[in-house]
Amino acid sequence: MNKRIELLMEIIQNPRPDTQVLEELSRYGANGDGQLAYVSRSCFINTLRQFENHELSATELKAWATRLLERNEIGFEFGDEGALEEAVFQLAHDEIYGKPNDLLCQHIEAMLERRSPDRPPQ
């Protein structure tokens, strides 16, 4: 597998990547020849659940979302302008949506699962 893709997958799947991964990835720049790695809905929800279980702080969740948006070679499962990219945007821009909290995460999960926030997942 291409080293750049490995590094991109690491920052997608690991909201707390090692600084060496970030340094190595920065050598490639943020612009790529198209999208090389994708954020899946399941990976995104897994990261939200880490936050909800207090394994990640709001600052770490925002930093993860910001890193994803800064990389042009990262795509999102539902495409550009899709629900997943919108959810990442909400987490990255706390000046608009407020700091990530359980209520925001529940709203995002409901949006991605197309269910009411007060209805439990099936």
Residue pairs with C-beta under 8 A, 6 or more apart in sequence:
2 36
3 24
4 25
4 28
4 32
4 36
4 73
5 36
5 37
7 21
7 24
7 25
7 28
8 25
8 36
8 37
8 71
8 73
8 74
9 37
10 17
10 21
11 17
11 21
11 22
11 25
11 64
11 67
11 68
11 71
12 37
12 38
12 39
12 43
12 68
12 74
13 43
14 21
15 47
15 50
15 56
15 60
15 61
15 63
15 64
16 56
16 60
16 64
17 67
22 67
25 71
30 70
30 71
30 72
30 73
31 72
31 73
32 71
32 72
32 73
33 73
34 73
35 72
35 73
35 74
35 75
36 73
36 74
37 73
37 74
37 75
38 74
38 75
38 76
38 77
39 68
39 74
39 75
39 76
39 77
39 84
39 88
40 77
41 77
41 78
41 84
41 112
44 84
44 87
44 88
44 112
45 109
45 112
47 56
47 61
47 64
48 61
48 105
48 108
48 109
50 56
51 57
51 58
51 60
51 61
51 100
51 105
52 102
52 105
56 64
58 94
58 99
58 100
58 101
61 91
61 100
62 91
62 92
62 94
62 99
62 100
64 91
65 88
65 89
65 91
65 92
66 92
68 74
68 88
68 92
69 88
69 89
69 92
76 82
76 84
76 85
76 88
77 84
78 84
78 85
79 85
83 111
83 112
84 112
86 111
87 108
87 111
87 112
90 96
90 97
90 104
90 108
91 97
91 100
91 104
91 108
94 100
97 104
98 104
106 117
107 117
109 117
109 121
110 116
110 117
110 119
113 121
115 121
115 122
